Amino acid sequence: MASKDAQNQRRGLPSFLPGVPDPDQSLPASSSNPGNQAWQLSRPLPRSFLPTVSLPPGLEYLSQLDLIIIHQQVELLGMILGTETSNKYEIKNSLGQRIYFAVEESICFNRTFCSTLRSCTLRITDNSGREVITVNRPLRCNSCWCPCYLQELEIQAPPGTTVGYVAQKWDPFLPKFTIQNANKEDILKIVGPCATCGCFGDVNFEVKTINEKLTIGKISKYWSGFVNDVFTNADNFGIHVPADLDVTVKAAMIGACFLFDFMFFEHSLAGL
């Protein structure tokens, strides 16, 4: 095995397995404070590291990650006035380095009168400002008493090319969602807890196979403390998935985090 690694290194190939980041090559180490960095690939990925199917432009960053952190930025204007403002999110790797930035586009009327049910578009850009993912959310219902016209997101990567959907499934007791491909065929299922208030702890949504027999990951809403939870809209999420999971599915799970934030965790001082 060692001789094979040495041979690969002489050819300029990575000695690590696809889906597992190499600690010496995948992340730059130019600063002692990585939390303030905007993460970039230190060099183009070797051809042997890329899947045989080409990745959507800009999603190659996701191919190396098994933990994606989403941090909602605090909106001071919303805190002061008790009104809904457009959400903004930083998307980071496990070292806290930003890889994407997401901004909500919605009109004031929808934010005021439709509140958390509002239709909107979230545009996700990389650190060069290039839009790599578009998340479209139409106006839909959100009630365990209404089994039709439930929540749904469309995921585009690159913008204009649909790669998947996140669709709510009716259940009288648990929040359930499916991740679908571009043909609306179910790929994975997400099952949340009966209570999603998260007053004193994390809230975990398990990512399961379609038959719900195997758990392959989870989406966690991290508890940020009583003061932050009550007096701000700033939420933190973590997506734990296999590193070799398809990048379009990871993109859909990022969209699922946004949907969960709207449905279960968004509030303002006006609603207290």
Buried (B, 14 or more C-beta within 10 A) or exposed (E): EEEEEEEBEEEEBBBBEEBEBEEEBBBBEEEEEBEEBBBBBEEEBEEEBBEEEEBBEBBBBBBBBBBBBBBBBEBEEBBEEEBBBBBBBBBBBBEBBBBBBBBBEBEEEBBEEBBBBBEBBBBBBBBEEEBBBBBBBEEBEBEEEEEEEBBBBBBBBBBEEBBBBBBBBEEEEEBBBBBBBBEEEEBBBBBBBEEBEBEEEBBBBBBBEEEEEEEEBBBBBBBBEEEBBEBBBBBBBBBBBEBBBBBBBBBBBBBBBBBBBBBBBBBBBEEE
